[in-house]
């Protein structure tokens, strides 16, 4: 005699079933639409939208248009619930002539839904809308655009942001003023042009973790609460020692410091005393004289 199994999950309220779907890969969440009429359109209300590298790498020229249309509908339908996360990871080039995904439009749609986390790790990300860098709903923002440089506006002010990561970004001047920020990662390459000056101002008084992996530029920072810093710097201009000193002075309250310097910095550079330093790791060239003053 066959047993009758009760489908208790289908009787859960919509918001609970949506929460369950948010833990599934997007492909599996969409497949639940065939379970019954109760599930048919439920996936469109999930609060976490993530397309991982395995799904994106599986796209072919024949189904890429269907994928674009699907994302458009998922993000831009009216009366959508608020969005917790929107993630696109690896596997595709967004603007290579064959795909031309409307990433800017997708970002704007996510922002209209009050998205809290945006993570993009894509080749040739292309332009992102400036409004992304003034959005007060964001708590986490990670942008990695290998193969191009993200154009970042000079003013970055995200009122509730706690984590900011900019990889391969491009800005002559960058001013990050985010009192709520706890973790900051900057990775970029300045142009080898002596006529161009790059300036970074970092006003993040509550920052706990800072990672900087880039050519050294004119950098002024306010990080009085910093606990840990991973700094990797290199340079190609005559002001290297001065600019490196400005950067290091800005992190003088740090407790755990890893410092990797690829170029020669004068031993006469005026470095601060790191009164709170507990652990220090150094790798570099011809910097021994200056290092001796760090913990004096």
C-alpha positions as CSV (number, residue, x, y, z in Angstrom):
1,X,0.0,0.0,0.0
2,X,1.5,3.3,-1.1
3,X,2.1,5.9,1.6
4,X,0.7,9.4,1.1
5,X,3.4,12.0,1.9
6,X,2.1,15.4,3.1
7,X,3.7,18.4,1.4
8,X,4.1,20.6,4.4
9,X,6.6,23.0,2.8
10,X,4.1,24.2,0.2
11,X,1.8,25.2,3.0
12,X,4.4,27.6,4.5
13,X,3.7,31.3,4.1
14,X,5.2,32.9,1.0
15,X,7.9,34.8,2.9
16,X,9.2,31.6,4.5
17,X,9.4,29.7,1.2
18,X,11.1,32.7,-0.4
19,X,13.7,32.6,2.4
20,X,14.3,28.9,1.8
21,X,14.7,29.5,-2.0
22,X,17.4,32.2,-1.2
23,X,19.7,29.4,0.0
24,X,19.4,27.5,-3.3
25,X,21.5,28.1,-6.5
26,X,19.4,30.3,-8.8
27,X,18.9,27.5,-11.3
28,X,17.5,25.2,-8.6
29,X,15.3,28.0,-7.3
30,X,13.7,28.6,-10.7
31,X,13.1,24.8,-11.1
32,X,10.8,24.9,-8.1
33,X,8.2,26.7,-10.3
34,X,7.1,23.3,-11.7
35,X,6.1,21.9,-8.3
36,X,2.7,23.5,-8.2
37,X,0.8,26.7,-8.9
38,X,1.9,27.9,-5.4
39,X,5.5,27.8,-6.5
40,X,5.1,29.0,-10.1
41,X,6.3,32.6,-9.6
42,X,7.7,32.5,-6.1
43,X,11.4,32.5,-7.3
44,X,10.9,36.0,-8.7
45,X,10.6,37.2,-5.1
46,X,13.8,35.8,-3.7
47,X,16.0,38.2,-1.8
48,X,19.4,36.7,-2.9
49,X,20.3,36.6,-6.6
50,X,23.6,35.0,-7.4
51,X,24.9,33.7,-10.7
52,X,28.1,31.8,-10.0
53,X,31.0,31.0,-12.3
54,X,29.7,27.5,-13.1
55,X,26.3,28.7,-14.4
56,X,27.8,31.5,-16.4
57,X,30.5,29.4,-18.0
58,X,27.7,27.1,-19.2
59,X,26.2,29.8,-21.3
60,X,26.3,29.3,-25.1
61,X,25.8,31.8,-27.9
62,X,22.3,30.3,-28.4
63,X,21.1,30.7,-24.8
64,X,22.9,33.9,-23.8
65,X,20.0,36.1,-24.9
66,X,17.6,34.0,-22.9
67,X,19.8,34.5,-19.9
68,X,19.9,38.3,-20.3
69,X,16.1,38.4,-20.6
70,X,15.7,36.3,-17.6
71,X,17.9,38.6,-15.4
72,X,16.1,41.6,-16.8
73,X,12.7,40.2,-15.7
74,X,14.0,39.0,-12.4
75,X,15.4,42.3,-11.4
76,X,13.1,44.8,-13.1
77,X,9.6,43.4,-12.5
78,X,7.4,45.9,-10.7
79,X,6.4,45.4,-7.0
80,X,9.5,43.4,-6.2
81,X,10.5,42.7,-2.6
82,X,13.7,44.2,-1.2
83,X,16.9,42.6,-2.3
84,X,19.6,41.4,0.1
85,X,22.3,40.3,-2.3
86,X,23.1,40.5,-6.0
87,X,26.2,38.6,-7.1
88,X,27.8,37.9,-10.5
89,X,31.0,35.9,-10.4
90,X,33.5,35.1,-13.1
91,X,33.0,33.0,-16.2
92,X,31.9,35.6,-18.8
93,X,33.1,38.8,-20.4
94,X,30.2,41.3,-20.1
95,X,31.1,43.6,-23.0
96,X,33.0,41.6,-25.6
97,X,30.8,42.3,-28.6
98,X,28.9,39.0,-28.3
99,X,27.3,39.4,-24.9
100,X,26.9,43.1,-24.1
101,X,25.1,42.5,-20.8
102,X,23.2,45.5,-19.4
103,X,25.2,45.4,-16.1
104,X,24.6,49.1,-15.5
105,X,20.8,48.6,-15.8
106,X,21.0,45.5,-13.6
107,X,22.8,47.5,-10.9
108,X,20.3,50.4,-11.1
109,X,17.4,47.9,-10.8
110,X,19.1,46.3,-7.7
111,X,19.6,49.7,-6.1
112,X,15.9,50.5,-6.6
113,X,15.1,47.4,-4.6
114,X,17.3,48.6,-1.7
115,X,20.1,46.0,-2.3
116,X,22.4,45.5,0.7
117,X,25.2,43.6,-1.0
118,X,26.7,43.8,-4.5
119,X,29.5,41.5,-5.6
120,X,30.8,41.6,-9.2
121,X,33.8,39.5,-10.3
122,X,33.7,39.8,-14.0
123,X,35.9,40.3,-17.1
124,X,35.4,43.7,-18.9
125,X,32.8,44.9,-16.4
126,X,32.4,48.2,-18.3
127,X,30.9,51.3,-16.9
128,X,29.0,51.2,-13.7
129,X,26.5,54.0,-12.8
130,X,27.8,56.7,-10.5
131,X,24.8,56.3,-8.2
132,X,26.3,53.0,-7.1
133,X,28.9,55.0,-5.1
134,X,26.3,57.1,-3.2
135,X,23.8,54.4,-2.3
136,X,22.8,54.3,1.3
137,X,21.3,50.8,1.3
138,X,24.6,49.1,0.5
139,X,26.4,47.3,3.4
140,X,28.9,45.4,1.2
141,X,30.3,46.4,-2.2
142,X,32.9,44.3,-4.0
143,X,33.9,45.2,-7.6
144,X,36.6,43.2,-9.5
145,X,36.8,44.0,-13.2
146,X,39.7,42.1,-14.6
147,X,40.6,43.2,-18.2
148,X,39.4,46.8,-17.6
149,X,39.4,49.5,-15.0
150,X,36.3,50.6,-13.1
151,X,35.6,54.3,-13.4
152,X,35.1,55.5,-9.8
153,X,33.8,59.0,-9.2
154,X,36.0,61.3,-7.1
155,X,33.5,61.3,-4.2
156,X,32.6,57.9,-2.6
157,X,30.0,58.3,0.1
158,X,28.0,55.2,1.1
159,X,26.3,56.0,4.4
160,X,25.8,52.4,5.7
161,X,28.7,50.6,4.0
162,X,30.8,48.3,6.1
163,X,32.9,46.5,3.4
164,X,34.4,48.1,0.3
165,X,36.6,46.3,-2.2
166,X,37.7,48.0,-5.5
167,X,39.9,45.9,-7.8
168,X,41.3,47.3,-11.0
169,X,39.6,50.7,-10.5
170,X,40.5,53.9,-12.3
171,X,40.3,57.4,-10.8
172,X,42.7,60.3,-10.9
173,X,41.3,61.5,-7.5
174,X,39.4,59.4,-5.0
175,X,37.9,60.6,-1.8
176,X,36.4,57.8,0.4
177,X,34.4,59.3,3.3
178,X,32.5,56.5,5.0
179,X,32.3,56.6,8.8
180,X,30.6,53.2,9.0
181,X,33.3,51.4,7.0
182,X,35.0,48.5,8.7
183,X,37.0,46.8,5.9
184,X,38.6,48.4,2.8
185,X,40.6,46.8,0.0
186,X,42.1,48.9,-2.8
187,X,44.0,47.4,-5.7
188,X,44.9,49.4,-8.8
189,X,47.7,50.4,-11.2
190,X,48.4,54.1,-11.8
191,X,49.7,55.1,-15.3
192,X,53.4,55.5,-15.8
193,X,53.0,59.1,-16.7
194,X,55.0,61.6,-14.6
195,X,52.7,64.4,-15.7
196,X,49.7,62.8,-14.0
197,X,49.2,63.1,-10.3
198,X,47.0,60.6,-8.4
199,X,45.5,61.5,-5.1
200,X,43.6,59.3,-2.6
201,X,41.9,60.6,0.5
202,X,40.6,58.0,2.9
203,X,38.5,59.3,5.8
204,X,37.3,56.2,7.6
205,X,37.7,56.7,11.3
206,X,36.1,53.3,12.3
207,X,38.0,51.2,9.8
208,X,39.3,47.9,11.3
209,X,41.0,46.3,8.3
210,X,42.9,47.9,5.3
211,X,44.5,46.3,2.3
212,X,46.4,48.4,-0.2
213,X,48.0,46.7,-3.2
214,X,48.9,49.3,-5.8
215,X,51.4,51.8,-7.1
216,X,52.0,54.4,-4.4
217,X,50.2,57.6,-5.0
218,X,49.6,60.8,-2.9
219,X,47.5,59.3,-0.1
220,X,46.1,61.0,3.0
221,X,44.2,58.9,5.4
222,X,42.3,59.0,8.7
223,X,42.1,55.5,10.3
224,X,42.3,55.9,14.0
225,X,40.6,52.6,14.8
226,X,42.7,50.4,12.5
227,X,43.6,46.9,13.8
228,X,45.2,45.2,10.8
229,X,46.8,46.4,7.5
230,X,48.3,44.5,4.6
231,X,50.2,47.0,2.5
232,X,52.0,46.2,-0.8
233,X,53.3,49.3,-2.7
234,X,55.5,50.0,-5.6
235,X,56.3,53.2,-7.6
236,X,57.9,54.9,-10.5
237,X,58.2,58.6,-9.7
238,X,60.5,60.9,-7.8
239,X,58.0,61.5,-4.9
240,X,57.9,57.8,-4.0
241,X,59.4,58.2,-0.5
242,X,57.2,61.1,0.3
243,X,54.0,59.5,-0.8
244,X,54.8,56.2,0.9
245,X,55.5,58.1,4.1
246,X,52.1,59.8,3.9
247,X,50.4,56.4,3.5
248,X,52.3,54.8,6.3
249,X,51.6,57.7,8.7
250,X,47.9,57.2,8.1
251,X,48.0,53.7,9.5
252,X,50.2,54.4,12.6
253,X,47.6,53.1,15.0
254,X,47.6,49.6,13.5
255,X,48.3,46.6,15.7
256,X,49.1,44.0,13.0
257,X,51.0,45.2,10.0
258,X,52.3,43.4,6.9
259,X,54.4,45.7,4.7
260,X,55.7,44.7,1.2
261,X,57.7,47.4,-0.7
262,X,59.0,46.7,-4.2
263,X,61.0,49.9,-4.6
264,X,63.8,51.6,-2.8
265,X,62.6,54.1,-0.1
266,X,65.1,56.4,1.5
267,X,66.2,55.5,5.0
268,X,65.8,59.1,6.0
269,X,62.1,59.1,5.3
270,X,60.2,60.5,8.3
271,X,58.1,57.5,9.5
272,X,55.9,57.5,12.5
273,X,56.3,55.4,15.6
274,X,53.8,52.6,15.8
275,X,53.0,52.6,19.5
276,X,50.2,49.9,19.2
277,X,52.1,47.5,17.0
278,X,52.0,43.9,18.2
279,X,53.0,42.0,15.0
280,X,55.1,43.3,12.0
281,X,56.0,41.5,8.8
282,X,58.2,43.1,6.2
283,X,59.4,42.3,2.7
284,X,61.2,44.7,0.5
285,X,64.3,46.4,-0.7
286,X,66.8,48.7,1.1
287,X,64.3,49.8,3.8
288,X,66.2,48.5,6.9
289,X,67.1,51.9,8.2
290,X,63.5,53.2,8.2
291,X,62.1,49.9,9.6
292,X,64.2,50.3,12.7
293,X,62.2,53.3,13.7
294,X,58.7,51.7,13.4
295,X,58.6,50.3,16.9
296,X,61.1,52.5,18.7
